[in-house]
Amino acid sequence: MSFTYDAVGATREQGHYPPGFRPMHVRTRLGEGEPVFQRAVEAVLTWEMHREMGVGIDASAERAAPGVDVTVTLAGMIKAPCRVVWTLDEPRRAGWAYGTLPGHPESGEEAFVVDRTGDGTVWLTVSAFSRPAKWYAKAGGPAARAFQHAYARRCGSVLRRLSGGDEED
């Protein structure tokens, strides 16, 4: 199966979004320190964050890696096939992005990156570009976009808990 959009890998370049796609960028403070960073990275790379959010994850590998196929199931009904397009594993940044495959309700890409800044603060950044691909995503209009932002914020709060970070929400 091939991707449903042309700009494969574009989420790697922060702030770059192809024309005709809606951008999204949600950044959540997780906490501070190397232990929080390491736990957050592991939860993101092994799909644990997604599973803890209550979405179904069927992946062709236990860890995110380029070429790994992932089907996300929402509410037990909506199946969203994707493929990991890039990963990042650096001393202060780690994460991955997947792109949509045929059958996904949206067309585009979404990235999940954990980074630790110079002062030790750990962040999750969820960035994406998308446009509706199925009739129900098109019909959802602003509600579909609101759902995507709420999902990204929920990723942050779930990952904060999993990583032992700050208690705030």
N, C-alpha and C positions, 0 to 999 in steps of 0.2 A: 504494500500500500504506500502511496505517496502522500506527502503533506498537502493540506488544503489551502495553502498560501505560498507565496514565492519568497518572502523575506526570511527564510529559515536561518535561525541563529541571531536575528536582529536584537533580541533582548540582551545579548552580551554587551552591547554598546548602550550604556545608560542614557536615557533621554531620546533615543532614536526609535521612532515609530513610523512604519510605512504609511503612505497616504491612503485614506479610506478606512483606516482602522482606528478604534477608540483606544487611547492610552489609559493605563492605570498605574499608579505608583503609590504603594502603602508601606510606610516604614513604622515598625514597632520596636520600642526599647524593651529588651528582654531582661537586662540586669547588668552585672559587672563581673569581670574576671575570667581567667582562663578556664576554670571548671564549668562555668555557665556556657562559655563559647563551645567547649568540646562536647558537652551534652546536647546542645542545640544542633550542632553540626551533625552528630550521629543521628538524631531524631529526624532531621531533614533528609539526609542521604539514604536512610533505610525505610522511608515511607511511614515511620512511626507517627510523625506529626499528622499526616493525612488520616491514618487509621484512627487516631485518637479523636479526630474531628467527627467521626462517625460516618465517613464516606467509605465505600467499598474500594479496595485497591487490588487489582489483579495485575501483577507485574511479571515480566519474563526474567527478572533477576532480583536478588535480595537488596541490592544497592543501585542507586541511580548511576548510570553510565551511558555514554552516547550509544544510541541504537536500541536501548531497552524499550520495549513496548509496555505501555501502562494503560489499563482501562479503569477509569474512575467511574463509580456508580453512585449516583445521587438519589436519595429517597427510594432506593431499591428499584427504581424504574428507568431513570435516565442514564444511559451508558455513554461515556465520553472517551473514545479511544485516542490515545496520544503516543508520541515517541519522544524519548529524551534526545535533545539535539546538542546539548553541551553540558559539561560539568566543570566545576571550579574547585580546586583543592590547594589552597595556599595557607601559609601560617596564620593569616589574619582574616581570610575570606574563604568561604566554601559554599557550594550550592549547585544548582542545576536548573535547566529549563526544559520544558517539553512543548512540542508543537502538535497541533491538532491533525488527526487523520480522518478520512471519510467516515461519516456517522456521528461525529461530534456535533453538538448543537451550535457551537461557535467555530469560527475559523480564526486562527492566530496562535500566539505563543504566550507562555506564562513562566516566569522565573522566580525561584525561591533562593535567596542568598542571605547567609548569616555572615556578619562581619564584626570585628572587634576593633574599635577606634584606638587612637593613641592613648587616650585616658583610661582605656580598659572597658569602656561601655560596649555592650553586645547588642546588636540590632538584627532584626529580620526585615528584609526588604522583599516585598512581593511586587513584581512589575509585570505588566502584560500589555499586549495590544490584541484587539479582537474586533470581530464584527459577526453579526448573526449569520448562521449557516442553515438553520432549520426554521420552518415556519413559526414554531412556538417561541423560538428565541427572538425572531423578528417581532412577533406580536407582543412579546414582553416589554419591548422598548425600554423606557427608563427603569422599570422594575427589574429587568434583567441586569442592567448596569449596577443598580443598587445591590442586587444579590451578589454580584462579583466583588464589589467593594466590601460588603459585609463578610464574605468568605475570606478575603485577604486579612481583614481585621481579626477574624476568629483564628486564623492561622497564627497570628502573633500572640493572642492570649493563650492558646493551647500550648504553643512552643515555650512561652514564658513559664508556664506551669511545669512542663516536662523537663525544662533545663534547670529548674530550681532557682529561677531568677526572681525579679521583683514581684511583690504581691499585688501591686496596683493593677487596675484594669482600665 
